Amino acid sequence: RLRPLHKWTGTTALILIILHFSFVISRYGYSFQNTKMLSGTFAIIILILMVTSGWIRFFKTTYFIRILHLTLGFCLFISVVIHLVL
């Protein structure tokens, strides 16, 4: 099954995105008027919640956590598309 690899892929993506976020903030600063930075911040918050819910699912799977993880996946996809388009 791919699930053990799946949790490490998500964790690696989170680490890379946090590095990207810190590089962009250190280079350009943070501005609330910049929609790209706001959408990226929203995406990183969703990714943190998604990885956390994924690790919780690894130890204890409930219906609520499964639905939350799936919903966060859809929200993350939409926010990443918005981040890339803007």
MARPADO-701012 format. One record per residue (C-alpha): residue number from 0; x, y, z. Coordinates in nm, 3 decimals, padded with zeros to 5 digits, m for minus. Layout:
BEGIN
   num        c1        c2        c3
   NUM         X         Y         Z
...
% end
This chain:
BEGIN
   num        c1        c2        c3
     0    00.000    00.000    00.000
     1    00.106    00.358   m00.058
     2   m00.022    00.503    00.268
     3    00.311    00.478    00.462
     4    00.486    00.657    00.176
     5    00.198    00.904    00.154
     6    00.248    01.044    00.505
     7    00.621    01.099    00.446
     8    00.551    01.268    00.112
     9    00.314    01.511    00.283
    10    00.563    01.581    00.561
    11    00.840    01.643    00.307
    12    00.612    01.876    00.112
    13    00.538    02.066    00.433
    14    00.909    02.107    00.509
    15    00.982    02.228    00.154
    16    00.689    02.473    00.161
    17    00.800    02.610    00.499
    18    01.148    02.664    00.352
    19    00.992    02.838    00.051
    20    00.777    03.053    00.280
    21    01.072    03.156    00.497
    22    01.286    03.236    00.191
    23    01.014    03.455    00.037
    24    00.945    03.637    00.365
    25    01.315    03.702    00.427
    26    01.371    03.825    00.072
    27    01.056    04.032    00.010
    28    00.899    04.088    00.351
    29    00.533    04.028    00.425
    30    00.254    04.248    00.294
    31   m00.116    04.203    00.369
    32   m00.201    04.381    00.042
    33   m00.019    04.122   m00.169
    34   m00.277    03.861   m00.272
    35   m00.009    03.607   m00.367
    36    00.133    03.619   m00.014
    37   m00.212    03.593    00.141
    38   m00.308    03.294   m00.072
    39    00.028    03.131    00.003
    40   m00.018    03.189    00.376
    41   m00.365    03.039    00.356
    42   m00.224    02.740    00.166
    43    00.053    02.679    00.421
    44   m00.196    02.692    00.709
    45   m00.415    02.437    00.531
    46   m00.110    02.219    00.460
    47   m00.008    02.224    00.827
    48   m00.360    02.118    00.925
    49   m00.365    01.852    00.654
    50   m00.033    01.697    00.755
    51   m00.142    01.703    01.120
    52   m00.471    01.532    01.038
    53   m00.283    01.280    00.824
    54   m00.055    01.187    01.113
    55   m00.356    01.165    01.346
    56   m00.518    00.929    01.094
    57   m00.206    00.713    01.109
    58   m00.255    00.653    01.481
    59   m00.634    00.668    01.513
    60   m00.877    00.678    01.224
    61   m01.221    00.823    01.285
    62   m01.486    00.930    01.040
    63   m01.444    01.297    01.137
    64   m01.066    01.295    01.084
    65   m01.105    01.116    00.749
    66   m01.360    01.373    00.625
    67   m01.151    01.659    00.763
    68   m00.842    01.529    00.584
    69   m01.033    01.494    00.256
    70   m01.189    01.841    00.288
    71   m00.851    01.997    00.366
    72   m00.712    01.827    00.054
    73   m00.976    01.993   m00.164
    74   m00.921    02.330    00.006
    75   m00.544    02.295   m00.036
    76   m00.582    02.220   m00.406
    77   m00.800    02.529   m00.459
    78   m00.571    02.756   m00.258
    79   m00.260    02.633   m00.444
    80   m00.431    02.697   m00.778
    81   m00.525    03.047   m00.663
    82   m00.167    03.101   m00.543
    83   m00.025    02.994   m00.879
    84   m00.273    03.197   m01.087
    85   m00.238    03.524   m00.896
% end
